[in-house]
Amino acid sequence: MTIVGTDARTQLSLQQQFLCMFAQGFEAGPFGPHYVEVGGWRLHGRVDVQTLRLALADVVERHEALRTVVHLENGVGTQSVLPARQPELLLVELDESTEADRDRRAEHLMIEAETRPFPIHEVPLLRAVLGRFDEQDSVLVLSAHHSAADVWSLQVILRDLAECYAARTAGNEPRLPEVTQYRDYVAAQQEEAAGPTVAAARAYWRETLRGAQILVAPTRRNEQVTPATSYHRFVTDADLSTGVSRLAKATRSSPFMVLLAAFTVFVNRRTQATDIVVPTFAPGRQHGFQSTVGSFFNFVPLRVDLRDCRTFRDAVARTRTACVGAFSHELPLLHVLAEAPELMSSVGPDAVPCLFQAVQPPYLMQGKRIGDLEYTAIWRRVMPQPLGSETPDGLIWSMHLGKTEVVGGLSFSRHLFDQAEIHEQVAEYLGVIGEMVADPDSAI
């Protein structure tokens, strides 16, 4: 294998610079050891461990972001690429027999990988766990430091890993297409910063967010609880999932827009607010870097005005308009904040950001066969986590619309929110969705 590395330091991307706003050195925060992204897949077929090790090394060599270290000095961040090294592959023998037991054990394996500390300077920033139920049924868990890889990146890594594994199993050297690197993205971002596209998008945000403040949640700080991020998860029935899809089609919207509209109504009922600015996540890959590993995701503020909205259908229409405008003018949040400096003024010691997402990345393999193995992504996560990947203080609602159910999660700062309150909010929100899909024309 060719060992590639460079000592030259380059600037951080705007996304990484935004993370620096929450940096707490390398001991906590977005550059600390608990900021981890995890993905899991069920593998059907016999896995050759040595070949898997070689394929993991191929992926680390291919993607520079997995061997890039961040430097924080005097408030300024830079990064540099190190030579490729063999990533860790941990083998775990699993013995559960029934399929339900295997599903639960597979999810638990993902939780174990997510809660294991991952120092940002322990390159490569990719680790793997292979849990084996038997010779034909395994679980592959990939974990990466979130500053180096987002959820989209994990799908890219798995896709490339599968191709490299298949090639090596056949006795061939992997021959994947050339890939652009994350530092190429940083350079492109810098070149485009003064261009007309960015200027037009900044003008949109300057006008759209005039006088706006992002949605925050009041906190009840508990000094007896160690600061950390917990995850509450929930599942709905098939009728709700079908209803969301039906209403989305009827209103020429997406399921995300319907779920977000219900969320704005939920917020309105709790706070009486009509001007609601909900931050969400967007892929951030509008530059043609779909096959590049790195931290690309953007925070996008969606401003929904519920004034004069009489029915749920009105709320969906207003939400659709907000989403179409925002996503067609997507920018890194630092650009947005430059045009709307008061946006974060609602955040304080007793009020933290509240985000909402329903993101499905590409390459989400479901029973896809590559070579001798079949890959099925584990997206249905239902187990609660007292401790999970660290996020800045706040709430993050996550929704995944499956074929027969809606699977959701709410990550929260456990030292700021009471568990009973979290359960109550979830029940209220699901109640609003139920009302909306049952009768879209009823009063909100």
C-alpha positions as a Markdown table, in Angstrom:
| # | Residue | x | y | z |
|---|---|---|---|---|
| 1 | Met | 0.0 | 0.0 | 0.0 |
| 2 | Thr | 1.2 | 3.5 | -0.8 |
| 3 | Ile | 1.6 | 5.6 | 2.3 |
| 4 | Val | 0.5 | 9.2 | 1.7 |
| 5 | Gly | 0.7 | 12.1 | 4.1 |
| 6 | Thr | 1.7 | 15.7 | 4.3 |
| 7 | Asp | 2.8 | 18.0 | 7.1 |
| 8 | Ala | 1.4 | 21.0 | 5.4 |
| 9 | Arg | -1.4 | 22.7 | 7.3 |
| 10 | Thr | -4.5 | 23.9 | 5.6 |
| 11 | Gln | -7.4 | 25.9 | 6.8 |
| 12 | Leu | -10.6 | 24.4 | 8.3 |
| 13 | Ser | -13.8 | 24.4 | 6.3 |
| 14 | Leu | -16.5 | 26.8 | 7.4 |
| 15 | Gln | -18.4 | 23.8 | 8.9 |
| 16 | Gln | -15.3 | 23.0 | 11.0 |
| 17 | Gln | -14.9 | 26.7 | 11.9 |
| 18 | Phe | -18.5 | 26.7 | 13.2 |
| 19 | Leu | -17.6 | 23.7 | 15.4 |
| 20 | Cys | -14.7 | 25.8 | 16.8 |
| 21 | Met | -17.4 | 28.1 | 18.3 |
| 22 | Phe | -18.3 | 25.2 | 20.7 |
| 23 | Ala | -14.7 | 23.8 | 21.1 |
| 24 | Gln | -13.6 | 22.8 | 24.6 |
| 25 | Gly | -10.1 | 21.8 | 23.6 |
| 26 | Phe | -9.6 | 18.1 | 22.9 |
| 27 | Glu | -11.2 | 17.0 | 26.2 |
| 28 | Ala | -14.8 | 17.7 | 25.4 |
| 29 | Gly | -17.0 | 19.3 | 22.8 |
| 30 | Pro | -16.8 | 18.7 | 19.0 |
| 31 | Phe | -13.1 | 18.0 | 19.1 |
| 32 | Gly | -13.3 | 15.8 | 22.2 |
| 33 | Pro | -13.4 | 12.0 | 22.4 |
| 34 | His | -17.2 | 11.7 | 22.6 |
| 35 | Tyr | -18.2 | 13.3 | 19.3 |
| 36 | Val | -18.6 | 10.1 | 17.4 |
| 37 | Glu | -20.7 | 9.1 | 14.3 |
| 38 | Val | -21.7 | 5.4 | 14.1 |
| 39 | Gly | -23.3 | 3.2 | 11.4 |
| 40 | Gly | -24.3 | -0.4 | 11.4 |
| 41 | Trp | -25.0 | -3.1 | 8.7 |
| 42 | Arg | -26.1 | -6.7 | 8.8 |
| 43 | Leu | -23.9 | -8.8 | 6.6 |
| 44 | His | -25.2 | -12.1 | 5.1 |
| 45 | Gly | -22.5 | -14.4 | 3.8 |
| 46 | Arg | -19.1 | -15.6 | 5.1 |
| 47 | Val | -16.8 | -12.7 | 6.1 |
| 48 | Asp | -13.0 | -13.2 | 5.7 |
| 49 | Val | -11.5 | -11.2 | 8.5 |
| 50 | Gln | -8.1 | -10.7 | 6.9 |
| 51 | Thr | -9.6 | -9.5 | 3.7 |
| 52 | Leu | -11.8 | -7.1 | 5.6 |
| 53 | Arg | -8.7 | -5.7 | 7.4 |
| 54 | Leu | -7.1 | -5.1 | 4.0 |
| 55 | Ala | -10.3 | -3.4 | 2.7 |
| 56 | Leu | -10.5 | -1.1 | 5.7 |
| 57 | Ala | -6.9 | -0.1 | 5.1 |
| 58 | Asp | -7.8 | 0.6 | 1.4 |
| 59 | Val | -10.5 | 3.0 | 2.6 |
| 60 | Val | -8.3 | 4.9 | 5.0 |
| 61 | Glu | -5.7 | 5.3 | 2.2 |
| 62 | Arg | -8.4 | 6.5 | -0.2 |
| 63 | His | -10.0 | 9.2 | 2.1 |
| 64 | Glu | -7.6 | 11.7 | 3.6 |
| 65 | Ala | -10.2 | 13.0 | 6.1 |
| 66 | Leu | -9.9 | 9.7 | 8.0 |
| 67 | Arg | -6.2 | 10.5 | 8.7 |
| 68 | Thr | -6.4 | 14.2 | 9.2 |
| 69 | Val | -5.7 | 15.8 | 12.5 |
| 70 | Val | -7.0 | 19.2 | 13.7 |
| 71 | His | -4.8 | 21.7 | 15.5 |
| 72 | Leu | -6.3 | 24.3 | 17.8 |
| 73 | Glu | -3.8 | 27.1 | 18.6 |
| 74 | Asn | -4.6 | 30.6 | 19.9 |
| 75 | Gly | -8.2 | 30.3 | 18.9 |
| 76 | Val | -7.4 | 29.4 | 15.3 |
| 77 | Gly | -7.9 | 25.9 | 13.8 |
| 78 | Thr | -5.9 | 24.2 | 11.1 |
| 79 | Gln | -5.5 | 20.6 | 9.9 |
| 80 | Ser | -2.9 | 18.4 | 8.4 |
| 81 | Val | -3.0 | 14.9 | 6.7 |
| 82 | Leu | -1.0 | 12.1 | 8.2 |
| 83 | Pro | 0.3 | 8.8 | 6.6 |
| 84 | Ala | -2.2 | 6.0 | 6.3 |
| 85 | Arg | -2.3 | 3.4 | 9.1 |
| 86 | Gln | -4.2 | 0.2 | 9.6 |
| 87 | Pro | -7.6 | 0.9 | 11.3 |
| 88 | Glu | -8.7 | -1.1 | 14.3 |
| 89 | Leu | -11.0 | -4.1 | 13.7 |
| 90 | Leu | -12.5 | -5.6 | 16.8 |
| 91 | Leu | -14.0 | -9.1 | 16.6 |
| 92 | Val | -17.0 | -10.0 | 18.9 |
| 93 | Glu | -18.6 | -13.4 | 19.0 |
| 94 | Leu | -22.4 | -13.2 | 19.4 |
| 95 | Asp | -24.6 | -16.1 | 20.4 |
| 96 | Glu | -28.2 | -15.0 | 20.4 |
| 97 | Ser | -30.4 | -17.3 | 18.4 |
| 98 | Thr | -33.7 | -15.7 | 17.6 |
| 99 | Glu | -33.9 | -12.9 | 15.0 |
| 100 | Ala | -35.4 | -10.5 | 17.5 |
| 101 | Asp | -32.5 | -11.1 | 19.9 |
| 102 | Arg | -30.1 | -10.6 | 17.0 |
| 103 | Asp | -31.7 | -7.2 | 16.1 |
| 104 | Arg | -31.4 | -6.0 | 19.7 |
| 105 | Arg | -27.8 | -7.3 | 20.1 |
| 106 | Ala | -26.8 | -5.6 | 16.8 |
| 107 | Glu | -28.2 | -2.3 | 18.0 |
| 108 | His | -26.5 | -2.7 | 21.4 |
| 109 | Leu | -23.2 | -3.3 | 19.5 |
| 110 | Met | -23.7 | 0.1 | 17.8 |
| 111 | Ile | -24.3 | 1.7 | 21.2 |
| 112 | Glu | -21.1 | 0.2 | 22.6 |
| 113 | Ala | -19.1 | 1.6 | 19.7 |
| 114 | Glu | -20.7 | 5.0 | 20.0 |
| 115 | Thr | -20.0 | 5.3 | 23.8 |
| 116 | Arg | -16.4 | 4.2 | 23.5 |
| 117 | Pro | -14.1 | 7.3 | 23.7 |
| 118 | Phe | -12.5 | 8.2 | 20.3 |
| 119 | Pro | -9.7 | 10.8 | 20.8 |
| 120 | Ile | -9.4 | 13.0 | 17.7 |
| 121 | His | -5.6 | 12.5 | 17.4 |
| 122 | Glu | -5.8 | 8.7 | 17.3 |
| 123 | Val | -5.6 | 8.3 | 13.5 |
| 124 | Pro | -7.0 | 6.8 | 11.5 |
| 125 | Leu | -10.3 | 8.3 | 12.6 |
| 126 | Leu | -12.2 | 5.1 | 11.6 |
| 127 | Arg | -12.8 | 2.0 | 13.7 |
| 128 | Ala | -14.7 | -1.2 | 12.9 |
| 129 | Val | -16.4 | -3.9 | 15.0 |
| 130 | Leu | -17.4 | -7.2 | 13.5 |
| 131 | Gly | -19.9 | -9.1 | 15.6 |
| 132 | Arg | -20.5 | -12.7 | 14.4 |
| 133 | Phe | -23.7 | -14.6 | 15.1 |
| 134 | Asp | -22.6 | -17.5 | 12.9 |
| 135 | Glu | -20.7 | -18.1 | 9.7 |
| 136 | Gln | -23.4 | -16.5 | 7.5 |
| 137 | Asp | -24.8 | -13.7 | 9.7 |
| 138 | Ser | -22.7 | -10.8 | 11.0 |
| 139 | Val | -23.0 | -7.2 | 12.2 |
| 140 | Leu | -20.5 | -4.6 | 10.9 |
| 141 | Val | -20.3 | -1.4 | 12.9 |
| 142 | Leu | -18.2 | 1.5 | 11.6 |
| 143 | Ser | -17.4 | 4.5 | 13.9 |
| 144 | Ala | -15.6 | 7.7 | 13.0 |
| 145 | His | -14.9 | 10.9 | 14.8 |
| 146 | His | -17.7 | 13.2 | 13.8 |
| 147 | Ser | -15.4 | 16.1 | 13.0 |
| 148 | Ala | -13.9 | 14.0 | 10.2 |
| 149 | Ala | -17.0 | 12.2 | 8.9 |
| 150 | Asp | -20.7 | 12.9 | 8.9 |
| 151 | Val | -23.6 | 10.5 | 8.4 |
| 152 | Trp | -23.4 | 10.7 | 4.6 |
| 153 | Ser | -19.7 | 10.0 | 4.8 |
| 154 | Leu | -20.3 | 6.7 | 6.6 |
| 155 | Gln | -22.4 | 5.5 | 3.7 |
| 156 | Val | -19.6 | 6.5 | 1.4 |
| 157 | Ile | -17.1 | 4.6 | 3.5 |
| 158 | Leu | -19.3 | 1.5 | 3.6 |
| 159 | Arg | -19.9 | 1.6 | -0.1 |
| 160 | Asp | -16.1 | 1.8 | -0.8 |
| 161 | Leu | -15.3 | -0.8 | 1.8 |
| 162 | Ala | -17.7 | -3.2 | 0.2 |
| 163 | Glu | -16.2 | -2.6 | -3.3 |
| 164 | Cys | -12.6 | -3.0 | -2.0 |
| 165 | Tyr | -13.6 | -6.2 | 0.0 |
| 166 | Ala | -15.3 | -7.7 | -3.1 |
| 167 | Ala | -12.2 | -7.0 | -5.3 |
| 168 | Arg | -9.8 | -8.5 | -2.8 |
| 169 | Thr | -11.9 | -11.5 | -2.3 |
| 170 | Ala | -11.7 | -12.1 | -6.0 |
| 171 | Gly | -7.9 | -11.8 | -5.9 |
| 172 | Asn | -7.8 | -8.3 | -7.4 |
| 173 | Glu | -6.4 | -5.0 | -6.3 |
| 174 | Pro | -9.3 | -2.5 | -5.8 |
| 175 | Arg | -9.9 | -0.2 | -8.8 |
| 176 | Leu | -12.2 | 2.6 | -7.6 |
| 177 | Pro | -12.7 | 5.9 | -9.4 |
| 178 | Glu | -10.6 | 8.8 | -8.4 |
| 179 | Val | -12.1 | 10.7 | -5.4 |
| 180 | Thr | -11.8 | 14.3 | -4.5 |
| 181 | Gln | -10.5 | 15.0 | -1.0 |
| 182 | Tyr | -11.8 | 17.2 | 1.8 |
| 183 | Arg | -9.1 | 19.7 | 1.4 |
| 184 | Asp | -10.2 | 20.1 | -2.2 |
| 185 | Tyr | -13.6 | 21.0 | -0.8 |
| 186 | Val | -12.1 | 23.6 | 1.6 |
| 187 | Ala | -10.3 | 25.2 | -1.4 |
| 188 | Ala | -13.4 | 25.2 | -3.5 |
| 189 | Gln | -15.4 | 26.8 | -0.6 |
| 190 | Gln | -12.8 | 29.5 | -0.3 |
| 191 | Glu | -12.9 | 30.2 | -4.0 |
| 192 | Glu | -16.6 | 30.5 | -4.1 |
| 193 | Ala | -17.0 | 32.6 | -1.0 |
| 194 | Ala | -16.8 | 35.9 | -3.0 |
| 195 | Gly | -18.8 | 34.5 | -6.0 |
| 196 | Pro | -22.3 | 35.4 | -7.2 |
| 197 | Thr | -24.0 | 32.3 | -6.0 |
| 198 | Val | -22.9 | 32.8 | -2.4 |
| 199 | Ala | -23.7 | 36.5 | -2.7 |
| 200 | Ala | -27.3 | 35.7 | -3.8 |
| 201 | Ala | -27.8 | 33.2 | -1.1 |
| 202 | Arg | -26.5 | 35.6 | 1.6 |
| 203 | Ala | -28.9 | 38.2 | 0.3 |
| 204 | Tyr | -31.8 | 35.7 | 0.7 |
| 205 | Trp | -30.8 | 34.9 | 4.3 |
| 206 | Arg | -30.4 | 38.6 | 5.1 |
| 207 | Glu | -33.9 | 39.3 | 4.1 |
| 208 | Thr | -35.5 | 36.0 | 5.3 |
| 209 | Leu | -34.0 | 36.1 | 8.8 |
| 210 | Arg | -34.5 | 39.8 | 9.5 |
| 211 | Gly | -35.5 | 40.0 | 13.1 |
| 212 | Ala | -35.4 | 36.3 | 13.6 |
| 213 | Gln | -34.2 | 34.2 | 16.5 |
| 214 | Ile | -33.8 | 30.4 | 16.5 |
| 215 | Leu | -36.1 | 28.2 | 18.5 |
| 216 | Val | -34.8 | 27.5 | 22.0 |
| 217 | Ala | -36.0 | 25.2 | 24.8 |
| 218 | Pro | -36.0 | 26.4 | 28.5 |
| 219 | Thr | -33.7 | 24.3 | 30.7 |
| 220 | Arg | -33.7 | 23.1 | 34.3 |
| 221 | Arg | -30.1 | 22.7 | 35.1 |
| 222 | Asn | -29.3 | 19.9 | 37.5 |
| 223 | Glu | -25.9 | 20.4 | 39.1 |
| 224 | Gln | -26.0 | 16.9 | 40.4 |
| 225 | Val | -25.9 | 15.3 | 37.0 |
| 226 | Thr | -22.7 | 15.0 | 35.0 |
| 227 | Pro | -23.1 | 16.9 | 31.6 |
| 228 | Ala | -23.7 | 14.4 | 28.8 |
| 229 | Thr | -26.0 | 13.7 | 25.9 |
| 230 | Ser | -28.8 | 11.1 | 26.3 |
| 231 | Tyr | -31.0 | 9.6 | 23.6 |
| 232 | His | -34.8 | 8.8 | 23.9 |
| 233 | Arg | -36.2 | 6.8 | 21.1 |
| 234 | Phe | -39.8 | 6.0 | 20.0 |
| 235 | Val | -41.8 | 4.1 | 17.3 |
| 236 | Thr | -45.2 | 4.9 | 15.9 |
| 237 | Asp | -47.8 | 2.6 | 14.3 |
| 238 | Ala | -48.3 | 1.9 | 10.6 |
| 239 | Asp | -51.3 | 4.2 | 10.4 |
| 240 | Leu | -49.3 | 7.3 | 11.3 |
| 241 | Ser | -46.6 | 6.5 | 8.8 |
| 242 | Thr | -49.2 | 5.9 | 6.0 |
| 243 | Gly | -51.0 | 9.1 | 7.0 |
| 244 | Val | -47.9 | 11.2 | 6.8 |
| 245 | Ser | -47.0 | 9.8 | 3.3 |
| 246 | Arg | -50.6 | 10.4 | 2.1 |
| 247 | Leu | -50.7 | 14.0 | 3.3 |
| 248 | Ala | -47.3 | 14.7 | 1.8 |
| 249 | Lys | -48.5 | 13.5 | -1.6 |
| 250 | Ala | -51.7 | 15.4 | -1.3 |
| 251 | Thr | -50.0 | 18.7 | -0.5 |
| 252 | Arg | -47.1 | 18.2 | -3.0 |
| 253 | Ser | -44.7 | 18.1 | 0.0 |
| 254 | Ser | -42.2 | 15.7 | 1.4 |
| 255 | Pro | -42.7 | 13.6 | 4.6 |
| 256 | Phe | -40.1 | 15.8 | 6.2 |
| 257 | Met | -42.2 | 18.9 | 5.5 |
| 258 | Val | -45.3 | 17.3 | 7.0 |
| 259 | Leu | -43.4 | 16.2 | 10.1 |
| 260 | Leu | -41.9 | 19.7 | 10.4 |
| 261 | Ala | -45.3 | 21.3 | 10.0 |
| 262 | Ala | -46.6 | 19.2 | 12.8 |
| 263 | Phe | -43.6 | 20.2 | 14.9 |
| 264 | Thr | -44.3 | 23.9 | 14.4 |
| 265 | Val | -47.9 | 23.4 | 15.5 |
| 266 | Phe | -46.6 | 21.5 | 18.5 |
| 267 | Val | -44.3 | 24.5 | 19.3 |
| 268 | Asn | -47.1 | 27.0 | 18.8 |
| 269 | Arg | -49.4 | 25.1 | 21.2 |
| 270 | Arg | -46.7 | 25.0 | 23.9 |
| 271 | Thr | -45.4 | 28.6 | 23.5 |
| 272 | Gln | -48.1 | 30.5 | 21.5 |
| 273 | Ala | -45.3 | 31.6 | 19.1 |
| 274 | Thr | -46.2 | 32.1 | 15.5 |
| 275 | Asp | -42.8 | 33.1 | 14.1 |
| 276 | Ile | -40.9 | 29.8 | 14.5 |
| 277 | Val | -37.3 | 29.3 | 13.3 |
| 278 | Val | -36.3 | 25.7 | 13.5 |
| 279 | Pro | -32.7 | 24.7 | 12.6 |
| 280 | Thr | -32.3 | 21.5 | 10.7 |
| 281 | Phe | -29.4 | 19.7 | 9.0 |
| 282 | Ala | -28.6 | 19.7 | 5.3 |
| 283 | Pro | -25.9 | 17.6 | 3.5 |
| 284 | Gly | -23.8 | 20.6 | 2.4 |
| 285 | Arg | -22.5 | 18.8 | -0.7 |
| 286 | Gln | -23.7 | 21.1 | -3.4 |
| 287 | His | -20.1 | 21.3 | -4.9 |
| 288 | Gly | -20.1 | 17.8 | -6.4 |
| 289 | Phe | -18.3 | 16.1 | -3.5 |
| 290 | Gln | -20.9 | 13.4 | -3.1 |
| 291 | Ser | -18.2 | 10.7 | -2.8 |
| 292 | Thr | -15.9 | 12.6 | -0.5 |
| 293 | Val | -15.5 | 11.8 | 3.2 |
| 294 | Gly | -15.5 | 14.8 | 5.6 |
| 295 | Ser | -17.7 | 17.0 | 7.8 |
| 296 | Phe | -20.0 | 18.7 | 5.2 |
| 297 | Phe | -23.3 | 19.0 | 7.0 |
| 298 | Asn | -24.8 | 22.5 | 7.3 |
| 299 | Phe | -27.3 | 23.9 | 9.9 |
| 300 | Val | -30.2 | 25.5 | 8.0 |
| 301 | Pro | -32.7 | 27.8 | 9.8 |
| 302 | Leu | -36.2 | 27.1 | 8.6 |
| 303 | Arg | -38.4 | 30.1 | 9.3 |
| 304 | Val | -42.1 | 29.2 | 9.4 |
| 305 | Asp | -44.7 | 31.9 | 9.9 |
| 306 | Leu | -48.0 | 30.4 | 11.3 |
| 307 | Arg | -49.8 | 33.7 | 11.4 |
| 308 | Asp | -53.1 | 33.5 | 9.5 |
| 309 | Cys | -52.8 | 29.7 | 9.3 |
| 310 | Arg | -56.2 | 28.2 | 10.2 |
| 311 | Thr | -55.7 | 24.6 | 9.4 |
| 312 | Phe | -53.0 | 21.9 | 9.4 |
| 313 | Arg | -53.1 | 22.1 | 5.6 |
| 314 | Asp | -52.2 | 25.7 | 5.8 |
| 315 | Ala | -49.3 | 24.9 | 8.1 |
| 316 | Val | -48.0 | 22.3 | 5.7 |
| 317 | Ala | -48.2 | 24.8 | 2.8 |
| 318 | Arg | -46.4 | 27.5 | 4.8 |
| 319 | Thr | -43.7 | 25.0 | 5.9 |
| 320 | Arg | -43.2 | 23.8 | 2.3 |
| 321 | Thr | -42.6 | 27.4 | 1.1 |
| 322 | Ala | -40.0 | 27.9 | 3.9 |
| 323 | Cys | -38.2 | 24.6 | 3.1 |
| 324 | Val | -38.0 | 25.2 | -0.7 |
| 325 | Gly | -36.6 | 28.6 | -0.2 |
| 326 | Ala | -34.1 | 27.6 | 2.5 |
| 327 | Phe | -32.7 | 24.5 | 0.9 |
| 328 | Ser | -32.3 | 26.2 | -2.5 |
| 329 | His | -30.1 | 28.8 | -0.8 |
| 330 | Glu | -28.2 | 26.5 | 1.5 |
| 331 | Leu | -25.0 | 28.0 | 2.9 |
| 332 | Pro | -22.6 | 27.1 | 5.8 |
| 333 | Leu | -24.1 | 28.7 | 8.9 |
| 334 | Leu | -21.1 | 31.1 | 9.4 |
| 335 | His | -22.2 | 32.8 | 6.1 |
| 336 | Val | -25.8 | 32.9 | 7.4 |
| 337 | Leu | -24.8 | 34.3 | 10.8 |
| 338 | Ala | -22.9 | 37.1 | 9.1 |
| 339 | Glu | -26.2 | 38.2 | 7.5 |
| 340 | Ala | -28.3 | 37.6 | 10.6 |
| 341 | Pro | -26.2 | 38.3 | 13.6 |
| 342 | Glu | -29.2 | 38.3 | 16.0 |
| 343 | Leu | -30.2 | 34.8 | 15.1 |
| 344 | Met | -28.5 | 33.1 | 18.0 |
| 345 | Ser | -29.4 | 35.9 | 20.5 |
| 346 | Ser | -32.2 | 33.7 | 22.0 |
| 347 | Val | -29.6 | 31.2 | 23.2 |
| 348 | Gly | -28.4 | 31.6 | 26.8 |
| 349 | Pro | -27.6 | 29.7 | 30.0 |
| 350 | Asp | -31.3 | 28.9 | 30.5 |
| 351 | Ala | -32.4 | 28.5 | 26.9 |
| 352 | Val | -30.7 | 26.1 | 24.5 |
| 353 | Pro | -31.2 | 25.4 | 20.7 |
| 354 | Cys | -33.9 | 23.0 | 19.6 |
| 355 | Leu | -33.3 | 21.3 | 16.2 |
| 356 | Phe | -35.4 | 19.1 | 14.0 |
| 357 | Gln | -34.2 | 16.7 | 11.3 |
| 358 | Ala | -35.6 | 13.9 | 9.1 |
| 359 | Val | -32.5 | 13.1 | 7.0 |
| 360 | Gln | -32.0 | 10.0 | 4.9 |
| 361 | Pro | -28.6 | 9.8 | 3.4 |
| 362 | Pro | -27.8 | 8.2 | 0.0 |
| 363 | Tyr | -26.3 | 4.7 | -0.4 |
| 364 | Leu | -28.6 | 3.4 | 2.4 |
| 365 | Met | -28.1 | -0.2 | 1.5 |
| 366 | Gln | -31.1 | -2.5 | 2.0 |
| 367 | Gly | -30.3 | -6.1 | 0.9 |
| 368 | Lys | -27.7 | -5.0 | -1.7 |
| 369 | Arg | -25.3 | -7.7 | -2.8 |
| 370 | Ile | -21.7 | -6.7 | -3.6 |
| 371 | Gly | -19.5 | -9.7 | -4.3 |
| 372 | Asp | -20.2 | -12.6 | -1.9 |
| 373 | Leu | -21.8 | -10.4 | 0.8 |
| 374 | Glu | -25.3 | -8.9 | 1.2 |
| 375 | Tyr | -25.5 | -5.6 | 3.1 |
| 376 | Thr | -28.5 | -4.3 | 4.9 |
| 377 | Ala | -28.3 | -1.0 | 6.8 |
| 378 | Ile | -29.5 | -0.9 | 10.4 |
| 379 | Trp | -31.6 | 2.3 | 10.5 |
| 380 | Arg | -34.3 | 1.1 | 13.0 |
| 381 | Arg | -32.8 | 2.1 | 16.3 |
| 382 | Val | -35.2 | 1.9 | 19.2 |
| 383 | Met | -33.1 | 1.4 | 22.3 |
| 384 | Pro | -32.7 | 4.4 | 24.7 |
| 385 | Gln | -29.2 | 5.5 | 25.5 |
| 386 | Pro | -28.3 | 7.2 | 28.8 |
| 387 | Leu | -25.0 | 8.2 | 27.1 |
| 388 | Gly | -24.5 | 8.8 | 23.4 |
| 389 | Ser | -22.4 | 10.9 | 21.0 |
| 390 | Glu | -21.9 | 14.3 | 22.5 |
| 391 | Thr | -23.7 | 17.3 | 21.1 |
| 392 | Pro | -23.7 | 21.0 | 22.2 |
| 393 | Asp | -26.3 | 21.7 | 24.9 |
| 394 | Gly | -29.8 | 21.5 | 23.4 |
| 395 | Leu | -32.5 | 19.2 | 21.9 |
| 396 | Ile | -32.3 | 17.4 | 18.6 |
| 397 | Trp | -35.4 | 15.7 | 17.2 |
| 398 | Ser | -34.7 | 13.0 | 14.6 |
| 399 | Met | -37.4 | 11.3 | 12.5 |
| 400 | His | -37.1 | 8.4 | 10.0 |
| 401 | Leu | -40.2 | 7.5 | 8.0 |
| 402 | Gly | -40.0 | 3.8 | 7.3 |
| 403 | Lys | -42.4 | 1.8 | 5.1 |
| 404 | Thr | -44.5 | 0.7 | 8.0 |
| 405 | Glu | -43.7 | 3.0 | 10.9 |
| 406 | Val | -42.1 | 6.3 | 11.9 |
| 407 | Val | -38.9 | 5.7 | 14.0 |
| 408 | Gly | -37.9 | 8.8 | 16.0 |
| 409 | Gly | -35.4 | 9.9 | 18.5 |
| 410 | Leu | -34.8 | 12.9 | 20.8 |
| 411 | Ser | -31.3 | 13.6 | 21.9 |
| 412 | Phe | -31.1 | 15.9 | 24.9 |
| 413 | Ser | -28.6 | 17.3 | 27.4 |
| 414 | Arg | -29.4 | 15.1 | 30.4 |
| 415 | His | -28.1 | 17.8 | 32.9 |
| 416 | Leu | -30.6 | 20.3 | 31.5 |
| 417 | Phe | -33.8 | 18.3 | 30.9 |
| 418 | Asp | -35.8 | 15.9 | 33.0 |
| 419 | Gln | -36.5 | 12.5 | 31.5 |
| 420 | Ala | -40.2 | 12.7 | 32.3 |
| 421 | Glu | -40.4 | 16.1 | 30.5 |
| 422 | Ile | -38.8 | 14.5 | 27.4 |
| 423 | His | -41.4 | 11.7 | 27.4 |
| 424 | Glu | -44.2 | 14.2 | 27.7 |
| 425 | Gln | -43.0 | 16.3 | 24.8 |
| 426 | Val | -42.7 | 13.2 | 22.5 |
| 427 | Ala | -46.3 | 12.2 | 23.4 |
| 428 | Glu | -47.6 | 15.7 | 22.7 |
| 429 | Tyr | -45.8 | 15.9 | 19.4 |
| 430 | Leu | -47.0 | 12.5 | 18.2 |
| 431 | Gly | -50.5 | 13.5 | 19.2 |
| 432 | Val | -50.3 | 16.6 | 16.9 |
| 433 | Ile | -49.1 | 14.4 | 14.0 |
| 434 | Gly | -52.0 | 12.1 | 14.6 |
| 435 | Glu | -54.5 | 15.0 | 14.5 |
| 436 | Met | -52.9 | 16.4 | 11.4 |
| 437 | Val | -53.0 | 13.2 | 9.3 |
| 438 | Ala | -56.5 | 12.3 | 10.5 |
| 439 | Asp | -58.0 | 15.6 | 9.5 |
| 440 | Pro | -55.7 | 18.1 | 7.6 |
| 441 | Asp | -58.5 | 20.6 | 7.4 |
| 442 | Ser | -59.2 | 20.9 | 11.1 |
| 443 | Ala | -58.2 | 24.0 | 13.0 |
| 444 | Ile | -54.8 | 24.1 | 14.4 |
